[in-house]
Amino acid sequence: MAPFAGLNEYKQVQIGTAEQGKLILMLYDGAISSLNRAAEALRQGDHLMKGQLILKAQDILLELLAGLDLGAGELAVNLQSLYLFMYRHLNEANLKKSEKHIQEVLNILTSLREAWGKAVDQVSREGTTVAEARAEMAVVA
C-alpha cells in the first residue's frame, strides 16, 4: 500500500497546484475586468468609478503579491517586481486620469494571464510538475 500512498500524495500536489493556478487566473481576470471598466469609466468622465475600479485592481495586485513565495526562485522575484510596478503605475493612472497608464498595466496583466493559463492547462492535462510549470513561467517573467 505504500506505493499507492505516494501516488495519492503526488495527485494531491497536482490537484493543489492546478487549483492554485486557477485561483491566480481568477485574480488576473478580476484585475483585467476592473481595469477595462476603469478605462471605460474614465472615457465617460466618471472619475469616482474609475478610482474605485483602479483600487479594486490594486487590491488584487496586493493579493497576488501576498501569495508569492519569494524563496521559490527568480520567477517569484520577477513577478514581485512586475506586481509592484503595476501597482505604482495604477497610482499614476488614477492621479493623472491616464488611460494610457491603465492600458499599459492591462497589457502586462493580459500577457501574464495568458502564460499562467498555458501553465495551468499543462498541469491539468499532462500532469506537469510544479517545477516544470514554474520553468515555463520563468520565460514570461
Order of alpha helices (4+ residues) and beta strands (2+ residues): alpha-alpha-alpha-alpha-alpha
